[in-house]
Amino acid sequence: MKVAKTGEGYFKLVASYKKETGGWAWIIHRISGLALTAYIYVHIYALSTLTKGKEAFDAEMALFQKPLFKVLEWLLFAFVLAHTLNGIRIVLVDFGKGSFYHKKAFAYLMIIGIIAFLVMGYFIFSHEIHQAFAGLL
Amino acid sequence: MSFRYYGSRKSGSISWLLQRITGIFLIFAMVGHYILMHYSPETGHSYEQSVARFSNAYWKMFYLTFITLGLWHGLNGVWSILRDFKMKPWLAITLYGIIVVSGIAFWVLGVSTALHF
């Protein structure tokens, strides 16, 4: 089969589609999936320091405790949550009767995701939050 | 249908099924991973605890599965995104080659880290 050239760019074409819940879920799933795949490479590379002994590993972990990496870790959790929760929705649509309630499922799952994101933010920055409010009490 | 454009006759249905199955595994593994890593800084990020985990045969088996399925799920996902584009054969082969070679390289790096202890 010969595929006709549309003359339109891929991104222009995707942008032109009318997007409802599923369309946005699709875009979120792709972007977070690409980011997580890039991250797993970094993660495997970073943990290979374990074989170089305690000092090298501890120095690396000290680096990851810096505020910039804490913020990045929090953002990473947002990608993980979006991908995991939307992945549950995809499995329900493909293997269950999810197509009947996938819009509601997406809304509820994303609400769970936002709550989990904020709770994780409290855990990651609990030290800073306690310091910020220490002056008020 | 982009997959016909570069000459593949595979529909990708096995990849589709395995993507779901590995995804379901990764949901549970990821929840456990996050609880373990963030329960306290000690459990996740100290050298002694990490080495102790990698020295345990069951943890080792878990991490080998985790590395293998995580990488496969990610790279199969990247490939499924690329298949949406109308790639010329040379480009498809090049990108597929990069995915396979880099995937194997990082799999070997991860597995050799896990098996080091």
gemmi code that builds the backbone of each chain (N, CA, C; Angstrom):
import gemmi

chains = {
    "A": [
        ("MET", (0.846, -1.208, 0.000), (0.000, 0.000, 0.000), (0.873, 1.246, 0.000)),
        ("LYS", (0.596, 2.141, -0.915), (1.384, 3.383, -0.977), (0.727, 4.407, -0.056)),
        ("VAL", (1.535, 4.990, 0.806), (1.008, 5.984, 1.734), (1.143, 7.362, 1.119)),
        ("ALA", (0.002, 8.051, 1.028), (0.030, 9.395, 0.454), (0.633, 10.372, 1.441)),
        ("LYS", (1.428, 11.289, 0.936), (2.014, 12.316, 1.814), (0.955, 13.381, 2.079)),
        ("THR", (0.808, 13.722, 3.355), (-0.207, 14.715, 3.700), (0.322, 16.129, 3.520)),
        ("GLY", (1.640, 16.278, 3.568), (2.211, 17.609, 3.485), (2.144, 18.343, 4.806)),
        ("GLU", (1.544, 17.709, 5.800), (1.435, 18.335, 7.115), (2.434, 17.704, 8.063)),
        ("GLY", (2.983, 18.480, 8.943), (3.889, 17.944, 9.949), (3.108, 17.146, 10.987)),
        ("TYR", (3.833, 16.208, 11.633), (3.188, 15.344, 12.620), (2.604, 16.155, 13.773)),
        ("PHE", (3.399, 17.094, 14.284), (2.957, 17.839, 15.463), (1.790, 18.768, 15.136)),
        ("LYS", (1.836, 19.331, 13.897), (0.729, 20.174, 13.451), (-0.540, 19.328, 13.362)),
        ("LEU", (-0.385, 18.108, 12.857), (-1.523, 17.204, 12.694), (-2.114, 16.846, 14.063)),
        ("VAL", (-1.233, 16.482, 15.009), (-1.715, 16.121, 16.350), (-2.394, 17.312, 17.006)),
        ("ALA", (-1.797, 18.501, 16.818), (-2.366, 19.700, 17.439), (-3.731, 20.022, 16.861)),
        ("SER", (-3.967, 19.633, 15.590), (-5.230, 19.988, 14.945), (-6.387, 19.087, 15.391)),
        ("TYR", (-6.059, 17.930, 15.984), (-7.133, 17.032, 16.418), (-7.912, 17.659, 17.570)),
        ("LYS", (-9.212, 17.401, 17.581), (-10.015, 17.819, 18.732), (-9.730, 16.834, 19.853)),
        ("LYS", (-9.203, 17.345, 20.964), (-8.780, 16.440, 22.035), (-9.763, 16.450, 23.191)),
        ("GLU", (-10.206, 15.253, 23.555), (-10.974, 15.113, 24.789), (-10.092, 14.378, 25.781)),
        ("THR", (-10.705, 13.798, 26.816), (-9.921, 13.174, 27.886), (-8.854, 12.226, 27.346)),
        ("GLY", (-9.281, 11.328, 26.466), (-8.357, 10.305, 25.977), (-7.177, 10.888, 25.228)),
        ("GLY", (-7.425, 11.969, 24.475), (-6.353, 12.603, 23.721), (-5.288, 13.190, 24.628)),
        ("TRP", (-5.747, 13.871, 25.675), (-4.795, 14.451, 26.627), (-4.060, 13.353, 27.383)),
        ("ALA", (-4.800, 12.297, 27.758), (-4.156, 11.177, 28.455), (-3.070, 10.572, 27.580)),
        ("TRP", (-3.353, 10.461, 26.298), (-2.397, 9.900, 25.328), (-1.128, 10.745, 25.284)),
        ("ILE", (-1.304, 12.080, 25.206), (-0.143, 12.973, 25.144), (0.661, 12.898, 26.442)),
        ("ILE", (-0.040, 12.951, 27.596), (0.646, 12.891, 28.895), (1.420, 11.582, 29.006)),
        ("HIS", (0.795, 10.481, 28.548), (1.431, 9.173, 28.668), (2.714, 9.100, 27.855)),
        ("ARG", (2.690, 9.682, 26.657), (3.882, 9.644, 25.792), (5.006, 10.476, 26.366)),
        ("ILE", (4.690, 11.729, 26.756), (5.751, 12.619, 27.250), (6.366, 12.032, 28.515)),
        ("SER", (5.500, 11.571, 29.455), (6.041, 11.020, 30.703), (6.807, 9.735, 30.422)),
        ("GLY", (6.338, 8.944, 29.454), (7.030, 7.699, 29.123), (8.427, 7.951, 28.582)),
        ("LEU", (8.554, 8.936, 27.691), (9.877, 9.274, 27.153), (10.795, 9.776, 28.262)),
        ("ALA", (10.247, 10.620, 29.150), (11.069, 11.157, 30.239), (11.528, 10.028, 31.164)),
        ("LEU", (10.623, 9.089, 31.471), (10.980, 8.006, 32.389), (12.006, 7.061, 31.765)),
        ("THR", (11.898, 6.849, 30.444), (12.893, 5.998, 29.786), (14.271, 6.654, 29.843)),
        ("ALA", (14.311, 7.976, 29.611), (15.584, 8.690, 29.745), (16.082, 8.566, 31.187)),
        ("TYR", (15.158, 8.661, 32.148), (15.569, 8.603, 33.552), (16.134, 7.235, 33.932)),
        ("ILE", (15.548, 6.151, 33.400), (16.020, 4.817, 33.810), (17.470, 4.617, 33.358)),
        ("TYR", (17.856, 5.214, 32.213), (19.255, 5.176, 31.789), (20.137, 5.882, 32.813)),
        ("VAL", (19.705, 7.111, 33.203), (20.486, 7.878, 34.180), (20.568, 7.122, 35.507)),
        ("HIS", (19.446, 6.516, 35.892), (19.350, 5.810, 37.162), (20.323, 4.625, 37.203)),
        ("ILE", (20.329, 3.831, 36.127), (21.225, 2.669, 36.062), (22.675, 3.144, 36.074)),
        ("TYR", (22.962, 4.210, 35.321), (24.330, 4.722, 35.276), (24.752, 5.239, 36.647)),
        ("ALA", (23.852, 5.984, 37.320), (24.198, 6.573, 38.625), (24.456, 5.479, 39.655)),
        ("LEU", (23.632, 4.410, 39.627), (23.791, 3.363, 40.639), (24.989, 2.461, 40.372)),
        ("SER", (25.583, 2.525, 39.161), (26.766, 1.699, 38.889), (27.949, 2.163, 39.737)),
        ("THR", (27.824, 3.351, 40.369), (28.873, 3.823, 41.299), (29.003, 2.901, 42.504)),
        ("LEU", (27.969, 2.128, 42.796), (28.006, 1.194, 43.931), (29.227, 0.281, 43.869)),
        ("THR", (29.614, -0.100, 42.648), (30.741, -1.033, 42.514), (32.079, -0.340, 42.766)),
        ("LYS", (32.073, 1.011, 42.816), (33.344, 1.749, 43.004), (33.642, 2.009, 44.475)),
        ("GLY", (32.828, 1.457, 45.375), (33.141, 1.578, 46.796), (32.308, 2.613, 47.525)),
        ("LYS", (32.428, 2.600, 48.852), (31.567, 3.392, 49.722), (31.756, 4.896, 49.530)),
        ("GLU", (33.011, 5.329, 49.367), (33.266, 6.775, 49.318), (32.652, 7.419, 48.082)),
        ("ALA", (32.835, 6.762, 46.936), (32.285, 7.292, 45.689), (30.765, 7.341, 45.766)),
        ("PHE", (30.160, 6.274, 46.350), (28.710, 6.200, 46.415), (28.157, 7.258, 47.367)),
        ("ASP", (28.790, 7.411, 48.537), (28.308, 8.394, 49.511), (28.427, 9.818, 48.977)),
        ("ALA", (29.507, 10.094, 48.227), (29.684, 11.423, 47.635), (28.558, 11.716, 46.654)),
        ("GLU", (28.184, 10.669, 45.883), (27.114, 10.841, 44.908), (25.775, 11.070, 45.608)),
        ("MET", (25.511, 10.298, 46.671), (24.250, 10.450, 47.395), (24.164, 11.824, 48.067)),
        ("ALA", (25.325, 12.352, 48.515), (25.344, 13.694, 49.111), (24.952, 14.731, 48.063)),
        ("LEU", (25.422, 14.510, 46.829), (25.057, 15.414, 45.730), (23.533, 15.396, 45.508)),
        ("PHE", (22.933, 14.190, 45.577), (21.491, 14.066, 45.312), (20.639, 14.647, 46.436)),
        ("GLN", (21.267, 14.970, 47.581), (20.518, 15.593, 48.670), (20.408, 17.110, 48.498)),
        ("LYS", (21.082, 17.652, 47.488), (21.042, 19.100, 47.266), (19.652, 19.523, 46.792)),
        ("PRO", (19.252, 20.790, 47.101), (17.877, 21.234, 46.790), (17.480, 21.039, 45.330)),
        ("LEU", (18.405, 21.303, 44.393), (18.065, 21.149, 42.970), (17.607, 19.727, 42.670)),
        ("PHE", (18.345, 18.736, 43.229), (18.002, 17.344, 42.953), (16.706, 16.944, 43.667)),
        ("LYS", (16.435, 17.586, 44.823), (15.167, 17.316, 45.510), (13.989, 17.766, 44.651)),
        ("VAL", (14.126, 18.953, 44.039), (13.061, 19.451, 43.161), (12.908, 18.530, 41.954)),
        ("LEU", (14.058, 18.123, 41.374), (13.999, 17.228, 40.220), (13.338, 15.906, 40.578)),
        ("GLU", (13.632, 15.418, 41.802), (13.055, 14.150, 42.245), (11.537, 14.274, 42.418)),
        ("TRP", (11.137, 15.452, 42.869), (9.702, 15.698, 43.030), (9.016, 15.708, 41.654)),
        ("LEU", (9.662, 16.372, 40.675), (9.118, 16.398, 39.316), (9.096, 14.995, 38.719)),
        ("LEU", (10.148, 14.217, 39.000), (10.190, 12.835, 38.532), (8.976, 12.067, 39.059)),
        ("PHE", (8.640, 12.318, 40.345), (7.491, 11.625, 40.932), (6.200, 11.998, 40.202)),
        ("ALA", (6.109, 13.251, 39.736), (4.927, 13.657, 38.961), (4.822, 12.828, 37.678)),
        ("PHE", (5.947, 12.623, 36.990), (5.947, 11.811, 35.771), (5.575, 10.365, 36.093)),
        ("VAL", (6.155, 9.837, 37.190), (5.870, 8.451, 37.582), (4.378, 8.297, 37.878)),
        ("LEU", (3.828, 9.259, 38.633), (2.405, 9.188, 38.984), (1.528, 9.253, 37.737)),
        ("ALA", (1.808, 10.220, 36.863), (0.990, 10.363, 35.657), (1.027, 9.079, 34.839)),
        ("HIS", (2.217, 8.516, 34.672), (2.372, 7.334, 33.827), (1.749, 6.096, 34.478)),
        ("THR", (1.961, 5.932, 35.797), (1.423, 4.766, 36.497), (-0.098, 4.810, 36.534)),
        ("LEU", (-0.652, 5.967, 36.940), (-2.111, 6.047, 37.102), (-2.811, 5.951, 35.756)),
        ("ASN", (-2.271, 6.631, 34.735), (-2.873, 6.510, 33.415), (-2.671, 5.106, 32.852)),
        ("GLY", (-1.574, 4.458, 33.265), (-1.355, 3.070, 32.846), (-2.433, 2.150, 33.392)),
        ("ILE", (-2.876, 2.391, 34.635), (-3.982, 1.615, 35.210), (-5.229, 1.792, 34.350)),
        ("ARG", (-5.473, 3.043, 33.932), (-6.640, 3.329, 33.089), (-6.540, 2.585, 31.747)),
        ("ILE", (-5.346, 2.553, 31.179), (-5.168, 1.874, 29.887), (-5.435, 0.378, 30.032)),
        ("VAL", (-4.915, -0.222, 31.121), (-5.142, -1.652, 31.334), (-6.637, -1.919, 31.518)),
        ("LEU", (-7.328, -1.028, 32.249), (-8.772, -1.207, 32.444), (-9.525, -1.093, 31.116)),
        ("VAL", (-9.100, -0.169, 30.258), (-9.767, -0.012, 28.961), (-9.505, -1.237, 28.085)),
        ("ASP", (-8.246, -1.724, 28.075), (-7.879, -2.801, 27.161), (-8.327, -4.182, 27.650)),
        ("PHE", (-8.231, -4.418, 28.956), (-8.526, -5.757, 29.483), (-9.877, -5.819, 30.199)),
        ("GLY", (-10.423, -4.697, 30.611), (-11.691, -4.711, 31.338), (-12.764, -3.954, 30.561)),
        ("LYS", (-13.697, -3.392, 31.293), (-14.746, -2.613, 30.642), (-14.487, -1.115, 30.796)),
        ("GLY", (-13.215, -0.764, 30.797), (-12.817, 0.616, 31.054), (-13.356, 1.623, 30.050)),
        ("SER", (-13.664, 1.152, 28.831), (-14.119, 2.111, 27.824), (-15.456, 2.750, 28.203)),
        ("PHE", (-16.195, 2.107, 29.132), (-17.475, 2.683, 29.546), (-17.302, 3.810, 30.567)),
        ("TYR", (-16.165, 3.799, 31.260), (-16.000, 4.807, 32.328), (-14.603, 5.438, 32.316)),
        ("HIS", (-13.923, 5.403, 31.150), (-12.519, 5.816, 31.162), (-12.337, 7.309, 31.461)),
        ("LYS", (-13.344, 8.148, 31.110), (-13.196, 9.587, 31.387), (-13.257, 9.851, 32.884)),
        ("LYS", (-14.239, 9.213, 33.539), (-14.341, 9.355, 34.993), (-13.103, 8.787, 35.669)),
        ("ALA", (-12.664, 7.616, 35.169), (-11.477, 6.979, 35.761), (-10.280, 7.906, 35.668)),
        ("PHE", (-10.124, 8.566, 34.510), (-8.984, 9.479, 34.336), (-9.069, 10.624, 35.342)),
        ("ALA", (-10.281, 11.197, 35.504), (-10.440, 12.319, 36.438), (-10.088, 11.888, 37.856)),
        ("TYR", (-10.644, 10.753, 38.297), (-10.383, 10.300, 39.669), (-8.910, 9.965, 39.867)),
        ("LEU", (-8.320, 9.271, 38.871), (-6.913, 8.876, 39.004), (-6.005, 10.101, 39.066)),
        ("MET", (-6.341, 11.130, 38.283), (-5.485, 12.318, 38.305), (-5.644, 13.083, 39.629)),
        ("ILE", (-6.872, 13.042, 40.207), (-7.053, 13.664, 41.531), (-6.195, 12.930, 42.561)),
        ("ILE", (-6.220, 11.577, 42.508), (-5.357, 10.790, 43.400), (-3.894, 11.176, 43.173)),
        ("GLY", (-3.535, 11.344, 41.906), (-2.160, 11.686, 41.561), (-1.741, 13.028, 42.136)),
        ("ILE", (-2.609, 14.030, 42.026), (-2.270, 15.369, 42.537), (-2.109, 15.317, 44.053)),
        ("ILE", (-3.023, 14.571, 44.732), (-2.911, 14.456, 46.193), (-1.596, 13.769, 46.559)),
        ("ALA", (-1.281, 12.665, 45.869), (-0.039, 11.932, 46.158), (1.176, 12.808, 45.891)),
        ("PHE", (1.086, 13.632, 44.839), (2.194, 14.534, 44.496), (2.438, 15.533, 45.632)),
        ("LEU", (1.331, 16.101, 46.167), (1.482, 17.083, 47.245), (1.989, 16.431, 48.521)),
        ("VAL", (1.470, 15.205, 48.821), (1.929, 14.500, 50.023), (3.424, 14.209, 49.910)),
        ("MET", (3.853, 13.756, 48.712), (5.271, 13.487, 48.510), (6.094, 14.761, 48.653)),
        ("GLY", (5.537, 15.879, 48.174), (6.224, 17.159, 48.327), (6.465, 17.476, 49.791)),
        ("TYR", (5.457, 17.171, 50.633), (5.631, 17.397, 52.071), (6.762, 16.530, 52.622)),
        ("PHE", (6.798, 15.247, 52.209), (7.846, 14.349, 52.714), (9.235, 14.793, 52.266)),
        ("ILE", (9.348, 15.167, 50.974), (10.665, 15.540, 50.452), (11.163, 16.823, 51.108)),
        ("PHE", (10.262, 17.799, 51.293), (10.683, 19.110, 51.799), (10.286, 19.326, 53.255)),
        ("SER", (10.012, 18.231, 54.004), (9.514, 18.389, 55.374), (10.486, 19.208, 56.227)),
        ("HIS", (11.779, 18.978, 56.013), (12.779, 19.712, 56.801), (12.673, 21.218, 56.527)),
        ("GLU", (12.599, 21.584, 55.233), (12.507, 22.985, 54.853), (11.197, 23.610, 55.339)),
        ("ILE", (10.088, 22.833, 55.247), (8.786, 23.360, 55.666), (8.793, 23.643, 57.166)),
        ("HIS", (9.363, 22.705, 57.941), (9.421, 22.915, 59.396), (10.265, 24.132, 59.743)),
        ("GLN", (11.347, 24.312, 58.980), (12.191, 25.484, 59.230), (11.466, 26.777, 58.908)),
        ("ALA", (10.690, 26.750, 57.790), (9.996, 27.959, 57.356), (8.957, 28.397, 58.382)),
        ("PHE", (8.282, 27.396, 59.012), (7.220, 27.739, 59.960), (7.730, 27.837, 61.389)),
        ("ALA", (9.006, 27.522, 61.608), (9.544, 27.535, 62.973), (9.511, 28.943, 63.549)),
        ("GLY", (9.738, 29.946, 62.696), (9.758, 31.323, 63.168), (8.395, 31.824, 63.612)),
        ("LEU", (7.322, 31.221, 63.052), (5.964, 31.702, 63.341), (5.461, 31.221, 64.687)),
        ("LEU", (6.010, 30.058, 65.139), (5.457, 29.471, 66.358), (6.207, 29.940, 67.604)),
    ],
    "B": [
        ("MET", (-0.888, 3.481, 7.343), (-0.325, 2.516, 8.286), (1.191, 2.555, 8.185)),
        ("SER", (1.786, 3.160, 9.184), (3.205, 3.450, 9.077), (4.043, 2.184, 9.065)),
        ("PHE", (3.566, 1.135, 9.775), (4.431, -0.041, 9.875), (4.587, -0.746, 8.538)),
        ("ARG", (3.627, -0.560, 7.630), (3.785, -1.151, 6.303), (4.782, -0.331, 5.481)),
        ("TYR", (4.908, 0.934, 5.854), (5.712, 1.841, 5.044), (7.162, 1.424, 5.028)),
        ("TYR", (7.658, 0.907, 6.147), (9.054, 0.488, 6.136), (9.196, -1.018, 5.968)),
        ("GLY", (8.134, -1.675, 5.564), (8.247, -3.038, 5.094), (8.033, -4.113, 6.122)),
        ("SER", (7.674, -3.754, 7.383), (7.421, -4.781, 8.374), (6.013, -5.333, 8.202)),
        ("ARG", (5.885, -6.650, 8.349), (4.563, -7.255, 8.257), (4.003, -7.574, 9.635)),
        ("LYS", (4.759, -7.205, 10.664), (4.300, -7.514, 12.011), (3.292, -6.469, 12.471)),
        ("SER", (2.213, -6.923, 13.099), (1.212, -5.978, 13.581), (1.636, -5.373, 14.904)),
        ("GLY", (2.530, -6.038, 15.636), (2.958, -5.537, 16.938), (2.066, -5.979, 18.066)),
        ("SER", (1.206, -6.996, 17.830), (0.244, -7.386, 18.873), (0.928, -8.036, 20.070)),
        ("ILE", (2.040, -8.760, 19.829), (2.735, -9.385, 20.963), (3.394, -8.308, 21.822)),
        ("SER", (3.997, -7.309, 21.159), (4.576, -6.195, 21.907), (3.504, -5.473, 22.714)),
        ("TRP", (2.335, -5.301, 22.112), (1.221, -4.635, 22.793), (0.854, -5.398, 24.066)),
        ("LEU", (0.733, -6.726, 23.947), (0.350, -7.539, 25.115), (1.438, -7.494, 26.184)),
        ("LEU", (2.701, -7.661, 25.747), (3.797, -7.657, 26.719), (3.954, -6.291, 27.373)),
        ("GLN", (3.638, -5.221, 26.635), (3.708, -3.875, 27.203), (2.734, -3.744, 28.375)),
        ("ARG", (1.534, -4.348, 28.232), (0.552, -4.315, 29.331), (1.002, -5.181, 30.509)),
        ("ILE", (1.498, -6.393, 30.188), (1.879, -7.322, 31.261), (3.058, -6.755, 32.058)),
        ("THR", (4.098, -6.248, 31.349), (5.223, -5.652, 32.072), (4.774, -4.403, 32.820)),
        ("GLY", (3.828, -3.661, 32.229), (3.317, -2.461, 32.895), (2.658, -2.789, 34.216)),
        ("ILE", (1.839, -3.873, 34.237), (1.162, -4.269, 35.477), (2.194, -4.670, 36.528)),
        ("PHE", (3.234, -5.410, 36.100), (4.303, -5.756, 37.042), (4.966, -4.496, 37.587)),
        ("LEU", (5.236, -3.539, 36.692), (5.967, -2.338, 37.102), (5.144, -1.470, 38.052)),
        ("ILE", (3.806, -1.501, 37.938), (2.974, -0.738, 38.889), (3.287, -1.198, 40.309)),
        ("PHE", (3.235, -2.532, 40.531), (3.471, -3.070, 41.877), (4.920, -2.863, 42.301)),
        ("ALA", (5.841, -3.129, 41.366), (7.265, -2.978, 41.700), (7.583, -1.531, 42.059)),
        ("MET", (6.965, -0.591, 41.334), (7.274, 0.818, 41.546), (6.736, 1.300, 42.899)),
        ("VAL", (5.535, 0.837, 43.275), (4.988, 1.214, 44.586), (5.913, 0.721, 45.695)),
        ("GLY", (6.346, -0.546, 45.588), (7.261, -1.100, 46.574), (8.587, -0.350, 46.591)),
        ("HIS", (9.099, -0.048, 45.403), (10.365, 0.659, 45.251), (10.306, 2.020, 45.947)),
        ("TYR", (9.218, 2.754, 45.725), (9.087, 4.088, 46.316), (8.965, 4.026, 47.827)),
        ("ILE", (8.177, 3.047, 48.338), (8.027, 2.942, 49.795), (9.375, 2.615, 50.425)),
        ("LEU", (10.091, 1.658, 49.818), (11.395, 1.259, 50.360), (12.393, 2.418, 50.330)),
        ("MET", (12.425, 3.134, 49.193), (13.443, 4.172, 49.022), (13.171, 5.392, 49.883)),
        ("HIS", (11.912, 5.659, 50.162), (11.590, 6.892, 50.876), (11.025, 6.648, 52.268)),
        ("TYR", (11.041, 5.378, 52.719), (10.581, 5.108, 54.082), (11.487, 5.838, 55.064)),
        ("SER", (12.800, 5.718, 54.836), (13.754, 6.543, 55.566), (14.972, 6.720, 54.670)),
        ("PRO", (15.770, 7.786, 54.885), (16.950, 7.965, 54.024), (17.888, 6.765, 54.096)),
        ("GLU", (17.906, 6.084, 55.244), (18.798, 4.933, 55.434), (18.468, 3.791, 54.482)),
        ("THR", (17.169, 3.414, 54.415), (16.782, 2.248, 53.617), (17.128, 2.450, 52.149)),
        ("GLY", (16.993, 3.680, 51.661), (17.183, 3.897, 50.238), (18.594, 4.260, 49.847)),
        ("HIS", (19.234, 5.075, 50.662), (20.389, 5.790, 50.115), (21.706, 5.553, 50.827)),
        ("SER", (21.758, 4.604, 51.771), (23.067, 4.355, 52.382), (23.767, 3.219, 51.645)),
        ("TYR", (25.097, 3.291, 51.633), (25.895, 2.286, 50.920), (25.676, 0.901, 51.520)),
        ("GLU", (25.700, 0.832, 52.873), (25.601, -0.470, 53.551), (24.281, -1.165, 53.213)),
        ("GLN", (23.174, -0.400, 53.297), (21.860, -1.007, 53.045), (21.732, -1.459, 51.590)),
        ("SER", (22.269, -0.644, 50.666), (22.181, -1.005, 49.252), (22.983, -2.271, 48.971)),
        ("VAL", (24.206, -2.347, 49.531), (25.045, -3.532, 49.320), (24.395, -4.754, 49.965)),
        ("ALA", (23.792, -4.550, 51.169), (23.121, -5.664, 51.843), (21.988, -6.208, 50.971)),
        ("ARG", (21.241, -5.301, 50.333), (20.152, -5.750, 49.454), (20.692, -6.503, 48.252)),
        ("PHE", (21.722, -5.937, 47.621), (22.254, -6.593, 46.418), (22.931, -7.923, 46.748)),
        ("SER", (23.331, -8.108, 48.024), (23.961, -9.376, 48.404), (22.939, -10.475, 48.639)),
        ("ASN", (21.675, -10.087, 48.803), (20.612, -11.058, 49.061), (20.115, -11.635, 47.731)),
        ("ALA", (20.027, -12.966, 47.666), (19.683, -13.619, 46.397), (18.292, -13.214, 45.896)),
        ("TYR", (17.327, -13.077, 46.841), (15.960, -12.739, 46.416), (15.887, -11.305, 45.897)),
        ("TRP", (16.558, -10.382, 46.621), (16.605, -8.995, 46.151), (17.288, -8.926, 44.800)),
        ("LYS", (18.360, -9.721, 44.631), (19.090, -9.732, 43.370), (18.171, -10.164, 42.230)),
        ("MET", (17.394, -11.217, 42.487), (16.459, -11.692, 41.463), (15.429, -10.626, 41.128)),
        ("PHE", (14.938, -9.961, 42.207), (13.948, -8.902, 41.991), (14.541, -7.785, 41.134)),
        ("TYR", (15.772, -7.344, 41.472), (16.363, -6.226, 40.731), (16.672, -6.603, 39.286)),
        ("LEU", (17.102, -7.860, 39.061), (17.357, -8.271, 37.677), (16.061, -8.232, 36.863)),
        ("THR", (14.961, -8.687, 37.471), (13.665, -8.624, 36.795), (13.253, -7.182, 36.546)),
        ("PHE", (13.451, -6.366, 37.576), (13.056, -4.954, 37.512), (13.816, -4.236, 36.392)),
        ("ILE", (15.140, -4.442, 36.346), (15.962, -3.793, 35.312), (15.513, -4.262, 33.927)),
        ("THR", (15.352, -5.587, 33.787), (15.012, -6.148, 32.472), (13.654, -5.644, 31.989)),
        ("LEU", (12.632, -5.800, 32.856), (11.284, -5.429, 32.416), (11.133, -3.916, 32.299)),
        ("GLY", (11.775, -3.164, 33.202), (11.689, -1.706, 33.134), (12.279, -1.174, 31.841)),
        ("LEU", (13.483, -1.652, 31.514), (14.127, -1.215, 30.273), (13.312, -1.640, 29.060)),
        ("TRP", (12.838, -2.891, 29.079), (12.085, -3.372, 27.918), (10.815, -2.554, 27.735)),
        ("HIS", (10.097, -2.309, 28.828), (8.853, -1.538, 28.771), (9.127, -0.131, 28.222)),
        ("GLY", (10.197, 0.486, 28.711), (10.524, 1.837, 28.265), (10.904, 1.886, 26.801)),
        ("LEU", (11.793, 0.975, 26.396), (12.289, 1.025, 25.022), (11.242, 0.543, 24.028)),
        ("ASN", (10.421, -0.427, 24.443), (9.319, -0.831, 23.566), (8.337, 0.326, 23.401)),
        ("GLY", (8.170, 1.114, 24.485), (7.306, 2.290, 24.402), (7.866, 3.330, 23.441)),
        ("VAL", (9.183, 3.562, 23.509), (9.815, 4.524, 22.594), (9.636, 4.059, 21.152)),
        ("TRP", (9.859, 2.771, 20.931), (9.712, 2.233, 19.567), (8.268, 2.368, 19.087)),
        ("SER", (7.303, 2.130, 19.975), (5.896, 2.238, 19.559), (5.532, 3.685, 19.242)),
        ("ILE", (6.200, 4.648, 19.900), (5.982, 6.055, 19.548), (6.574, 6.326, 18.165)),
        ("LEU", (7.812, 5.828, 17.945), (8.483, 6.073, 16.664), (7.694, 5.476, 15.497)),
        ("ARG", (7.018, 4.358, 15.764), (6.266, 3.698, 14.681), (5.083, 4.520, 14.188)),
        ("ASP", (4.701, 5.538, 14.977), (3.620, 6.413, 14.516), (4.068, 7.346, 13.402)),
        ("PHE", (5.393, 7.488, 13.247), (5.918, 8.359, 12.194), (6.144, 7.545, 10.930)),
        ("LYS", (6.015, 8.232, 9.805), (6.284, 7.549, 8.544), (7.779, 7.600, 8.285)),
        ("MET", (8.486, 6.620, 8.845), (9.944, 6.632, 8.725), (10.380, 5.960, 7.435)),
        ("LYS", (11.448, 6.520, 6.865), (12.101, 5.844, 5.744), (12.840, 4.625, 6.319)),
        ("PRO", (13.008, 3.558, 5.506), (13.639, 2.340, 6.041), (14.972, 2.590, 6.723)),
        ("TRP", (15.836, 3.419, 6.130), (17.164, 3.624, 6.738), (17.040, 4.266, 8.103)),
        ("LEU", (16.058, 5.191, 8.242), (15.881, 5.874, 9.526), (15.315, 4.914, 10.562)),
        ("ALA", (14.340, 4.091, 10.146), (13.754, 3.119, 11.069), (14.802, 2.148, 11.574)),
        ("ILE", (15.646, 1.660, 10.644), (16.684, 0.691, 11.027), (17.702, 1.344, 11.954)),
        ("THR", (18.084, 2.601, 11.658), (19.056, 3.298, 12.505), (18.518, 3.501, 13.917)),
        ("LEU", (17.283, 4.022, 14.010), (16.715, 4.286, 15.334), (16.502, 2.987, 16.106)),
        ("TYR", (16.029, 1.944, 15.404), (15.846, 0.647, 16.065), (17.191, 0.125, 16.570)),
        ("GLY", (18.225, 0.333, 15.748), (19.570, -0.089, 16.150), (20.035, 0.644, 17.402)),
        ("ILE", (19.810, 1.958, 17.452), (20.203, 2.742, 18.632), (19.467, 2.227, 19.862)),
        ("ILE", (18.152, 1.958, 19.713), (17.363, 1.464, 20.846), (17.928, 0.132, 21.339)),
        ("VAL", (18.166, -0.798, 20.423), (18.623, -2.141, 20.825), (20.015, -2.080, 21.440)),
        ("VAL", (20.942, -1.370, 20.771), (22.328, -1.349, 21.254), (22.424, -0.640, 22.599)),
        ("SER", (21.803, 0.547, 22.721), (21.878, 1.272, 23.993), (21.139, 0.506, 25.082)),
        ("GLY", (20.029, -0.127, 24.717), (19.282, -0.917, 25.701), (20.121, -2.054, 26.246)),
        ("ILE", (20.795, -2.791, 25.348), (21.638, -3.904, 25.798), (22.804, -3.376, 26.637)),
        ("ALA", (23.409, -2.243, 26.209), (24.554, -1.686, 26.941), (24.151, -1.336, 28.375)),
        ("PHE", (23.019, -0.639, 28.549), (22.617, -0.245, 29.893), (22.080, -1.421, 30.687)),
        ("TRP", (21.515, -2.423, 29.993), (21.088, -3.640, 30.693), (22.311, -4.348, 31.275)),
        ("VAL", (23.380, -4.436, 30.470), (24.613, -5.077, 30.950), (25.184, -4.290, 32.130)),
        ("LEU", (25.161, -2.947, 32.038), (25.672, -2.108, 33.128), (24.875, -2.347, 34.407)),
        ("GLY", (23.537, -2.364, 34.289), (22.689, -2.572, 35.461), (22.858, -3.961, 36.045)),
        ("VAL", (22.880, -4.980, 35.173), (23.009, -6.364, 35.636), (24.373, -6.585, 36.283)),
        ("SER", (25.427, -5.992, 35.697), (26.754, -6.192, 36.275), (26.858, -5.506, 37.635)),
        ("THR", (26.130, -4.372, 37.816), (26.092, -3.738, 39.142), (25.406, -4.655, 40.145)),
        ("ALA", (24.281, -5.247, 39.729), (23.516, -6.100, 40.647), (24.279, -7.379, 40.984)),
        ("LEU", (25.036, -7.901, 40.008), (25.732, -9.172, 40.226), (27.103, -8.978, 40.868)),
        ("HIS", (27.525, -7.720, 41.048), (28.869, -7.441, 41.565), (29.023, -7.902, 43.006)),
        ("PHE", (27.919, -7.890, 43.751), (28.012, -8.175, 45.198), (27.626, -9.613, 45.523)),
    ],
}
model = gemmi.Model(1)
for chain_id, residues in chains.items():
    chain = gemmi.Chain(chain_id)
    for i, (resn, *xyz) in enumerate(residues, 1):
        res = gemmi.Residue()
        res.name, res.seqid = resn, gemmi.SeqId(i, " ")
        for name, pos in zip(("N", "CA", "C"), xyz):
            atom = gemmi.Atom()
            atom.name, atom.element = name, gemmi.Element(name[0])
            atom.pos, atom.b_iso = gemmi.Position(*pos), 0.0
            res.add_atom(atom)
        chain.add_residue(res)
    model.add_chain(chain)
structure = gemmi.Structure()
structure.add_model(model)
structure.setup_entities()
